[in-house]
């Protein structure tokens, strides 16, 4: 708890929480939303392809999405830390926040597990077998729950 209080009292956390500048919390929230859109949107595009939408497009054409997902994740990691520190004592002890974080971890795990199905070393990627389709459904469900949980946090605290 002392670490959470220390985080919340840092100059950066106080500035984010109390500043009226557009460069403080509004910018961090905007960047977090944009990072989420890139991460989750890219994941959904790949998931829908694995579920059979646009089968005429080779799965290998979707390889670039992993870079986009990584970029979105990095933006969300950085902005998420900033959002956390400004209210560390609240978020660090909040079960709904921890549930959201578990859902985000599960979402990242689905991406890691889907990746070999798209980046297979063979001549043509493995396509959308049963395992890939199951992972795609899990990914859609987990990311939907993570985004919903994150949005609902605004109404819980």
N, C-alpha and C positions, 0 to 999 in steps of 0.2 A: 504494500500500500504506500510506503514511503517513496518508492520509485515512481509510482503513478502520480503522487502529489508533486514530486520534484519535476516530472515531465510537464505537468499542467502549469507549473509556475515559471517555466523557462520564458525568456523574453519572446521567443518565437511563438510559443503557445498563447501568451498574453496578447501579442500583436494580432494573431489570427482571430482570437476570440473577441477582442475589444475594438479593433480598428474599424473605422468607417470607410477606409480606402477600398476601392474596387479591386485593388491588387491583393487584398487579404483573403478572407473567407470566400467571397463571391468567385474569385478566380480559381481558387483551389476546388471549390464545388463544381465549377464549370469543367475544369480539366478532368476531374474524377468522373463526371458524367460522360465526357467525350472518350476517355480511356475505356470506360465500361462499354460504350457503344461499339468501339472498335473490337475489343476483346470478345464480347458476347455476340455481336453481329457477325464477326468472322467465323466464330465457332458454329453459329447457327447455319451459315451458308454451307460450311463443310458438312455439318450434320444432315442437312436436307439433301445434299448431294449423295451422301452415304445411304440415305433412305430412299433414293431412287429418283429424285427430282433432277432433271437435266441429265439423264443418263447418256445422252449423245455427246456430252462434254467429257473428255477423258479425266479421270480422277487426278492424273498428274498435273493437270492445269490448275489445280487447287493448292499446290504445294506452297505457293507464295503466302497463303493465309497464315501459315505458322509464324512468319515474320511479323505480320500484322497483329496476330494474337500476342506475340511476345512484346511488341511495342505497347499495345494496350495494357498488358499486365504490368509493365514497368511504370507506365504513367499512373496506373491505379495503385501500385505499391507505394510510389513516392507521395502521391496526394493522399492516399489512405493513412499513411503515417502522420502527415500533417493534420488531417482531420482527427486522428486519434489523440495526438498530443494536446490539442486544445481542450479536450474534455476527457483526459486519461482516467480520472477517478470514476467517471460515470461509465465509460465504455469498457474499461478494464475489469469491471465487476459486474457487467451486464450479461445475463444469460442469453437474451435475444441477439446481442452483438456476437457472442461466442458461437451461437448457432449459425449466424451469417458467415463468420470466418470459416467454420467447418464446411459450409456449403461451397465457399470459394475454393477451399483446398480440394474438395471433391470435384469441382469443375475443372481445376487444373489437372487433376489426376486423369479425368476422362480425356483431356486433350493429349496428355502424354501417352495414354493407351491407344488412342486413335492414330497417333502419328505414324507408327510403323505400317499401318494399313494404307497410308497414302505415300509414304516415302520408301516403300519396299525397294530393295536393291535390284530386283529382277527387271526384265525388259519392260513389263507393264505392271503397275501397282496391283495389289490383290483385289481391288474393287470393293464391292460392298457386300461381303459375306455376312453370315448370321451374327458373328461376334461384332463386326463393325456396325451393323444396324442396331444391335442392342446397346452398344456404347453410344451411338448417336442419340438414341432415345433417352438414355441416362443423362447425357450431356445437356440436352434440351431441358429436361426436367430439373436438373440440378442448377443450371444457370438461371432458369426462370425463378426457381425458389430463392436463389441468392440475391437476385435483383429485387424481388419482392420483399425479402427480409430486410435488405438494405433500405429500401424506400420506407418500409413500415417503422424503422427505427426513429424516423422523424416524428412519429406520432406517439411513440412509447415514452420518449424522454424529452 
